[in-house]
């Protein structure tokens, strides 16, 4: 695996390979000594142009448990805040001999630009770009669903026939986009539920059904119900009258949670707005996978880094020459 930029172009074979390697990584995390020597001598740079807690810490823990050297780079307080371009930052990382770059960026497509520009020879892992994709979040969600469905005997299995309903701010959610493509690739059936104002215009091209009534979706009995955070920081207009109105129509409140079939798992990528999109009863119940998702995120990111760095990388000059030939 050269880069991990999205789930839309991720093949079923590669997705299952990542999930199966993540199973192996999860097994090692049950040991007293969790650290592996696998990536000793490799350097992983966490390049975060947007604020993050869970994702950055998860990637840092994953790299360190594989014995990689980790450099955390935050745009705040760095040369980026002084106007340095992505190209100049990339070339600085190239000079530092980074083997992998985990990038979160506010601009959709920034990770792909970094991976295909020839500025850097490191493998690139997309940790979230704009409202585009967040592939490792979708992979850890799929890992969690597969684990709940099959238990210890989940290796090699997909999610054929598994019914997933994703609720909330679909418009601004890179998590929703990555999940739709990956879950479809793995055979799951996906339904999106949101206010009409929070459904993307181009959603007809997505392999998912769209609905606007959460009560109807709950009555349909999905295998997994994923609640999304309302991303107020990305909203430049009023997409619903009030937070109270949103919660009344599209929030998983105690009554809706009680109406869910017993076998339905409740998911949330975090951070949660308790009382807005999800109630405390649902978030803290045994059917909630919120903490499982955090735990599984480390194993999935260990798998992604391992598969990214297991082979030798071409020298920067070779890659630049290849790009020049392609341009011709």
Secondary structure, DSSP 8 states (H G I E B T S, - for coil): ---B--STT--HHHHHHHHHHHHHHHHHTTSSS----TTTT-EEEEEESS--SHHHHHHHHHHHHTT-EEEEEESTTSGGGGT--HHHHHHHHHHTT-SEEEEEESSTTHHHHHHHSSS--SEEEEEEETTTB-HHHHHHHHHHHHHHHHTT--TT---TT-EEEEES--TT-HHHHHHHHHHHHTT-EEEEE--GGGS-TTGGGSSSEEES-HHHHHHT--SEEEE----GGG--S-SSS-HHHHHHHHSB-HHHHHHS-TT-EEEE-S---BTTTB-HHHHTSTTB-HHHHHHHHHHHHHHHHHHHHSS----HHHHHHHHHHHH-
